[in-house]
Amino acid sequence: QLQLVESGGGLVQPGGSLRLSCAASRFTLDYYAIGWFRQAPGKEREGVSCVSGIGGSTHTNYVDSVKGRFTISRDNAKNTIYLQMNSLEPDDTGVYYCALGPWKAMCALTRAAFHTWGQGTQVTVSS
């Protein structure tokens, strides 16, 4: 059974940084598109960033609100995807999920394109 496990969330002050990790067990992530989504209380789950399953980590997408602040990356040797989050803002607060997308395909921040989800990690940005 495919399984993704997120880690790295926590409480951080505005302007701070966190790095989220998404690790896979029982399969390799190399050629899968991987996405990061988040859900704030009372809001829909939204796509934050994704990396395509072709061309290594050279093709990525970001929601406009995080461009220039967040960076998604792969470490195939560790079978892990990262989301580096800098200059965090209170609106970044939410549960962050990583998700498995299509095989050897470009990624898009469309929830329906992702089929296996982790359990989520809480990110709280507050002073």
N, C-alpha and C positions, 0 to 999 in steps of 0.2 A: 504494500500500500504506500502510495506517495505521501510524504509528510514534509511539511515546511515548519521551521521553528524560528520565530523572531526573538530578538533580544536587544538590549541596549537602551530601552526607554527609561524615562525617569522624570524628575522635576528639575527644571532649569529656569534661570532668570531670563527675562527678555534680553536679547543680544547674545545669549550663550549658544553653545553648540552641543550636539549629540551625534553619535554615530550608531545607526541601527544596523543589525546584522540579520540575515535570513539564511539559515543553513538547511540543507536538504539531507534526508536520510533515505537510504535504500535505492537511490538513483542519483545520476549526475545532472547538474544544471546546465552543462556546457552549451547545449544548442536550444534550450528553451528560452522563450521570451519571459521575462520576469517583471512583475509590476509591484509597485508600492502604492497602497491606497490608505486613506484615513477616514475616520468617522468621528465627528464631534457630536456631543450630546444633542439629540433632537434634530440632527441633520442627516442627509443622505451620505452614503459612502462615496467618496470622490477619489479619482485617480490623481496621484501626486507625481509619479515618475515611472518610467519603464525603460528596460534595455532589451534590445532585440536579440533574437537567437541566431542571428547570422552576422558575420562581420565583427565578431568579438563584442566589445563594449563601445564600438564606434557610433552605433546608432542608438540614440536615446531620445526620450520625450519627457517634457516637464509641463505641468500645469503652470499657467502664467504667474500665479501668485508666489511660486517658489523659484522661478528662474533667476539664476545668479546667486542663489543662496544654498540650494541643495545640489548634491552631486551623487548620481548612482554609478556603481562600479561593480565589476565582477572580480572574483579571485577564484579561478577555476581549480587551482591547486588545493584550495581549502573548501571547494564546493560551496561557496558562500557569495551572496550578493550583499552589498553595503549601500546604505543611504546616509551620506554625510550631510548633516543639517547645520548650517551656520546662520548667524544673525536671526535666531529664532524669535518669533513674535507670538503674542497671546493667541492669535487666530490659528496658529499651528497646533494648538492643543487638540488632542484626540487620541483614539486608538489607531495605531498604525498596523496594517496587515501587509504581508507580502503574499503574492499569488503567482501561480504557474500559468503561463500562457501557451501559445502555440509553439510547435516544434519547428525550428529552422524558418522562422518567419519574422517579419517586422512587427514591432509592437505598436499598439495604440492604447490610449488611456480610456478604454471602453470596458466597463466591468464585465460585460457579457463575454468578452474574449478570454477571460481567465477562469480556470476551472478547479483549481486546488488552492485552498487558502490555509494560511497559518492561523494560530490562535490569537494573534495580536499582541502588541506591546503598548503600554500607555505612555504617552508623551504629554507632559503638562508644562506649559510655559507661563510662569507667574512670578511676580515679585513678592 
